[in-house]
Amino acid sequence: MGGAVITELNQSGGKIRERRTLLALAVSALALLIGGLLNSIAVSLVPSTPIVRVSVSTAVASIAYAIVGVVFIKSTNSSIDVSTVTRRDLIVAAAGILAIFTLHVLMAAAVAVFSLPQTSHSLIEAAKTTPEILLPLIVLSFVVVAPGEELLARNALQKYLYGAYSRRSAVITASFVFAASHILAYGGTGATPGAILVTLARVFGVALVLGATYEQTDDLFAPVVVHGTYNAVQFAIAYLTFT
């Protein structure tokens, strides 16, 4: 009798996890769709210079992600996790920055040692011919990109998954959703499936760090700072490389 009850509970828990994971994926896909539609409209209304178009497109898409995140948070009777910055937030943010760049170096070394294929983000590919588009992105990383993506990926989706998984498992699942949402950004450059898979594995690793910083603080400050810093440094390095 007891075994049957446990089995039923496990099956029920599995169905809840499945439903919440699928909904998280659907919300992430919806955010991408809405972001794409809005930035297409916005780009058509601004000058055709690459630096303007890329900046507007990036900003509008990030704002769209934030809007979808807020709507989802409100629809699930949750809250937006922004509060007064504490000493713990600062410590976790600093540790997250150290962790994410350490992980970046280790993953880059693994790619080099094992001669693994990889691909670049569509923005980096575009910057090879017009590197100046990267300069405003350094600022936008902190102002809209990191806040928008973290609000959606961590505050909305990861927090929602807490209701079906352990917190650690929710971080892993949300990181998978985050990596999956980047398929188009890394898959539109004619890369092979293997290269896309390797690159998404690196995105997954980065997402784990971001998810852990949010889980440790239950606040957006640390993951936004870590995410913004990581992106800004990548854009700055790419700009210096291409010029």
C-alpha positions in Angstrom: 0.0 0.0 0.0 2.7 2.4 1.0 4.8 1.6 -2.1 1.8 2.2 -4.3 1.3 5.7 -2.7 4.9 6.5 -3.2 4.8 5.4 -6.8 1.7 7.5 -7.4 3.4 10.6 -5.8 6.5 10.1 -7.9 4.4 9.9 -11.0 2.5 13.0 -10.0 5.7 14.9 -9.3 7.1 13.8 -12.6 4.1 15.1 -14.5 4.3 18.4 -12.7 8.0 18.8 -13.5 7.3 17.9 -17.2 4.5 20.4 -17.4 6.5 23.2 -15.8 9.6 22.5 -17.9 7.5 22.5 -21.1 5.8 25.8 -20.1 9.2 27.3 -19.3 10.4 26.4 -22.8 7.2 27.7 -24.3 7.5 31.1 -22.5 11.1 31.4 -23.5 10.2 30.7 -27.1 7.3 33.2 -26.9 9.7 35.9 -25.6 12.1 35.2 -28.5 9.2 35.5 -31.0 7.8 38.7 -29.5 11.3 40.2 -29.2 12.0 39.4 -32.8 8.8 40.9 -34.0 9.2 44.1 -32.0 12.9 44.6 -33.0 12.0 44.1 -36.6 9.4 46.9 -36.3 11.8 49.1 -34.4 14.7 48.6 -36.8 12.5 49.6 -39.7 11.9 53.0 -38.0 15.5 54.0 -37.4 18.4 55.0 -39.6 20.0 52.1 -41.5 23.5 52.5 -40.1 24.6 49.2 -38.5 25.5 50.8 -35.1 22.0 52.2 -34.7 20.2 49.2 -35.9 22.1 46.7 -33.8 21.8 48.9 -30.7 18.0 49.4 -31.2 17.4 45.7 -32.1 19.3 44.5 -29.0 17.6 47.0 -26.7 14.1 46.3 -27.9 14.5 42.5 -27.8 15.9 42.7 -24.2 13.0 44.9 -23.2 10.6 42.4 -24.7 12.1 39.6 -22.7 11.7 41.7 -19.6 8.0 42.4 -20.4 7.3 38.7 -21.0 9.1 37.9 -17.7 7.0 40.4 -15.8 3.7 39.2 -17.3 4.7 35.6 -16.4 5.7 36.5 -12.9 2.4 38.3 -12.3 0.4 35.5 -13.9 2.0 33.0 -11.4 1.4 35.3 -8.4 5.1 35.6 -7.9 7.2 38.7 -7.3 10.0 40.6 -9.0 13.1 40.1 -6.9 14.7 43.5 -6.6 15.6 44.8 -3.2 18.2 46.8 -1.4 21.6 45.6 -2.2 23.2 43.8 0.7 26.8 42.8 1.6 25.9 39.3 0.7 24.7 40.4 -2.8 28.0 42.1 -3.4 30.0 39.0 -2.3 28.0 36.6 -4.4 28.3 39.0 -7.4 32.1 39.1 -7.0 32.3 35.4 -6.6 30.0 34.9 -9.6 32.3 37.1 -11.8 35.3 35.1 -10.7 33.5 31.8 -11.3 32.1 32.8 -14.8 35.5 33.9 -16.1 37.3 30.9 -14.6 34.7 28.7 -16.3 35.1 30.6 -19.6 38.9 30.0 -19.6 38.5 26.3 -18.7 35.9 25.8 -21.5 38.0 27.7 -24.0 41.0 25.5 -23.0 39.0 22.3 -23.4 37.8 23.5 -26.9 41.4 24.1 -27.9 42.9 21.0 -26.4 40.4 18.7 -28.0 40.0 20.7 -31.2 36.3 21.0 -30.7 34.2 22.9 -33.3 32.4 25.9 -32.2 30.4 28.9 -33.6 30.1 32.6 -32.7 27.1 34.7 -31.7 25.5 36.4 -34.7 26.5 39.8 -33.2 30.1 38.8 -33.1 29.9 37.6 -36.7 28.4 41.0 -37.8 31.1 42.8 -35.8 33.9 41.3 -37.9 33.1 43.7 -40.6 31.7 46.6 -38.5 33.3 46.3 -35.1 32.0 49.7 -34.0 28.6 48.1 -33.3 30.1 46.5 -30.3 30.8 49.7 -28.4 27.2 50.6 -27.4 26.6 46.9 -26.6 29.2 47.2 -23.8 26.9 49.7 -22.1 23.6 48.0 -23.1 24.9 44.8 -21.5 24.4 46.3 -18.1 21.4 48.6 -18.9 19.0 46.3 -20.8 20.5 43.0 -21.9 21.4 41.5 -18.6 18.4 42.9 -16.7 16.0 41.7 -19.4 17.4 38.2 -19.8 17.9 37.6 -16.1 14.4 38.8 -15.2 13.0 36.3 -17.7 15.4 33.4 -17.2 16.0 33.5 -13.5 13.3 35.5 -11.7 10.4 34.2 -13.9 11.4 30.8 -15.2 13.9 29.5 -12.7 11.8 30.6 -9.7 8.8 29.0 -11.3 10.7 25.7 -11.6 11.3 25.8 -7.8 7.8 24.6 -7.4 8.5 21.3 -9.2 12.2 20.6 -8.6 14.7 21.0 -5.8 16.4 24.4 -6.1 19.6 22.8 -7.5 17.7 20.8 -10.1 15.7 24.0 -11.0 19.0 25.8 -11.7 20.1 23.0 -14.0 16.7 22.9 -15.8 16.5 26.7 -16.2 20.0 26.7 -17.5 19.0 24.1 -20.2 16.1 26.4 -21.1 18.4 29.4 -21.3 20.9 27.5 -23.5 18.1 26.3 -25.8 16.9 29.9 -26.2 20.2 30.8 -27.8 20.0 28.2 -30.6 19.0 30.8 -33.2 21.7 33.3 -32.1 24.4 30.7 -32.7 22.9 28.6 -35.4 22.3 31.2 -38.0 25.9 31.5 -39.2 26.1 28.3 -41.2 27.7 26.3 -38.4 27.7 22.6 -38.2 25.4 20.8 -35.6 28.5 19.8 -33.7 29.8 23.4 -33.5 26.4 24.6 -32.3 26.2 21.8 -29.7 29.6 22.7 -28.3 28.8 26.4 -28.1 25.5 25.8 -26.4 27.2 23.6 -23.9 29.4 26.6 -23.1 26.2 28.8 -22.8 24.8 26.1 -20.5 27.9 26.4 -18.2 27.6 30.2 -18.1 23.9 29.8 -17.3 24.7 27.5 -14.4 26.8 30.2 -12.8 24.1 32.8 -13.3 21.4 30.5 -11.9 23.5 29.7 -8.9 24.1 33.4 -8.1 20.3 34.0 -8.3 19.6 30.9 -6.2 22.1 32.1 -3.5 20.5 35.5 -3.1 16.9 35.3 -4.4 17.6 38.7 -5.9 18.4 39.9 -9.4 21.3 42.1 -8.5 24.1 39.5 -8.5 23.1 37.6 -11.7 22.5 40.9 -13.5 26.0 42.2 -12.5 27.7 38.9 -13.4 25.8 38.6 -16.7 26.4 42.3 -17.7 30.1 42.1 -16.8 30.6 38.8 -18.7 28.9 40.2 -21.9 30.6 43.6 -21.7 34.1 42.0 -21.4 33.3 39.7 -24.4 32.2 42.6 -26.5 35.2 44.7 -25.5 37.7 41.9 -26.3 36.0 41.3 -29.6 36.2 45.0 -30.5 39.9 45.2 -29.7 40.4 42.0 -31.7 38.6 43.2 -34.8 40.2 46.7 -34.8 
